[in-house]
C-alpha cells in the first residue's frame, strides 16, 4: 500500500490522479472536506484507488458550540491550538456523531477510520525527547458536571 492523505479535493484532479498513478500510489486517506464531492469519490473508485475516509470522533471544529467541549482539570475548554475536543459523554453530540457515521458509511468509500477517538491531548506536539513533557504536564479531561 502506498497512500496519500488529502484534506481537500485537488484543483486539477485529472493531472493529480495521473501523477499519483505514476508514483505508484494506490490508497487515499481523505478528510471530511472531501466526502461531499460525489464526483470526486466516484472518479477515485473508477481509477481503482482504495479510499479511506477519516472520521474525527471527538475533534470539534471552530463552529462547534463551546458548551459541547470537554473541560480540563482547571475548568477551561479543551482547546490547544487547532485541537478542540468534545466531551466524550455528551449524549447530544454522540447521537449526531452516530447519524454522521451512518451517513458516511453509505458513501462511495472503501473504509472509515475513526480518528481522535481519545481524550483531549495535542499529542502531535509531545515527544519523548521533550524535556518539558512529563505525566503531570499532560492535560486531564473531562471535568464537566456530567463527567
N, C-alpha and C positions, 0 to 999 in steps of 0.2 A: 504494500500500500504506500503510495506517495500522495500526500494531500496538501491542500491549500486552505487556509482559513480566511473566510470572507465576512466582512461586516456590512458591505453594501454591494449591490449589483454593479459590475464593471460597466463603464460608459460605452466602450467599444467591445461588446460581448463576443462577437464572432472572431475578432482578432485575438482576444484574450483566450478564448477556448482553444483556438489553433495553437497558441503558444503553450498553454497547459499541456496539450496533447504532445507537442514536440518535446517538451521537457519530461514527459512520462508521468504526469500527474493523472491519477485515476479516481481520486476521492476529494470531495469538497466538504468542508465543515462550514456551515453557513449560520450567520447570526439572524436575529429576529427581523432586522430590516430587509432581509432578502426574501422572507417567506411569503409576502403578499404579492409577489410578481409571478403569477402562474405561468406566463410565457417563459420566463427565465427558468423556472423549475422544470417545465416540460422540455425545454431545449437541453438542459443538463442531462435529463434522463435519456433523451433521444441520442445524445452523444456518448452515452454509456458510462457516465460518471456515477459513482456511489455517492449519494447526497445525504449528509448527516446534519440535522438541524439542532443547534444548541438551544436548550430550553432553560433560561435562567430562573431558578426556583425562588430563591429569597432575595434576589437582587432587585432593587427598586430603581426606577428612572426618576428624572427630575420632576415629572408630572405627578408622581405618587403622593397621595395625601400624607402629610407628615404624621398623622395620627396612626398610620399603619406601621411606622418604623419601629424597630426594636429600640430598646433603651439600654445604654451602658450602665455600669455599676454606679457611675456618677449622676445618672438621671438624664444624660444627654442623648439625643437621637444618634443612632448607629450610622454615622457618616464619617468617611475618611476619604478626602479627595472625591473621585468619581464613584467610589464604592458606598452605596446606601443600602442598608439591609432591612427587610421586612421582619416583623416579629413572627417567628415560626408557629405560634399558636393562635394567630388571628384567623378566626373562622371565616369571616367575610372575605379576606384575601385568599384563603385556601380554596373556598368554593369557586372564586373567579379563576384561580390558577387551574383547578381541575377542568373547568369549562374550556379554558385556553388550551390546555394539554390535549383534551379530546379533539378539539378543532385542528390542532397541529398534527395530530396522529392521522388525520384524514388527508393531509397534504401529499403532494407528489414527491415524497422524500423516502429514502430507504431506512432511515433510523432517526431516533430522537435521543439526544444526550442530555441528561439532567446536569446542569451546571449551577454553581453557587448553592448547592444543597448542603449548607453548613451554617454554623453560627457566624456572626459578624467577625471578620478579620480581614484586613487588607494584606493577605499573605504574599502578594506579588512584591511587596517591599521589605519583607522579612527574610533574612538569610541567616544560616547558621554562623557565618563568619562575622555577622554584625555584632559588635561588642555591646551595643545598646539594647539588644534583644535578650530578654530572659522571660521566664514564665510569668513573673509578676508584672511585666510591662505589656503583656498581651491584654487586649480589651476583653472584658467579660460582658456577655449579654444573655438573655434579655431580663431586664428588671422592671418591666411594665407591671401594673397592678394585676393583670391576668396571670402572668408568669410567676 
